[in-house]
Amino acid sequence: MRATLYVRPDGYRTRFEITEIEDDDRAFFEYLNIGISLEISQTAYILYAKIGPSEWDELTYIVPRGQTCRQAMTALRKLCEDALRI
């Protein structure tokens, strides 16, 4: 699954492949065409899910320290399901 990585401080962007993701989570994001992006701050990884066309249709998930990529993507999926009421 492809995602966008934003790098501070200049906002440089690059596309990358998320490989550590459960198959059902990947299918969920791809089926609903939810765009995923990642920002790395000095203190945390921050995941974003673009669930609609508006700039307000973006969910944010701050990855807790020690959480794996698979766990974070599952948590982001749950956040999306709750927001979309699925």
Residue pairs with C-beta under 8 A, 6 or more apart in sequence:
1 17
1 18
1 21
1 26
1 29
1 30
1 36
2 15
2 16
2 17
2 18
3 15
3 16
3 17
3 18
3 35
3 36
3 37
3 38
4 13
4 14
4 15
4 16
4 35
4 36
4 37
4 38
5 13
5 14
5 15
5 16
5 37
5 38
5 39
5 40
6 12
6 13
6 37
6 38
6 39
7 13
7 14
7 40
8 39
8 40
8 41
18 26
18 36
18 69
18 73
20 68
20 69
20 70
20 73
21 69
21 70
21 73
22 70
22 73
22 74
25 70
25 73
25 74
25 77
28 34
28 77
28 80
28 81
29 36
29 49
29 77
29 80
32 51
32 80
32 84
34 49
34 50
34 51
34 80
35 49
35 50
36 47
36 48
36 49
36 50
36 76
37 47
37 48
37 50
38 45
38 46
38 47
38 48
39 45
39 46
39 48
40 46
44 62
44 63
44 65
45 62
45 63
45 72
46 60
46 61
46 62
46 63
47 60
47 61
47 62
47 63
47 72
47 73
47 76
48 58
48 59
48 60
48 61
49 58
49 59
49 61
49 76
49 79
49 80
50 57
50 58
51 57
51 58
51 59
51 80
51 83
51 84
59 76
59 79
59 80
59 83
61 72
61 75
61 76
61 79
63 72
67 75
80 86
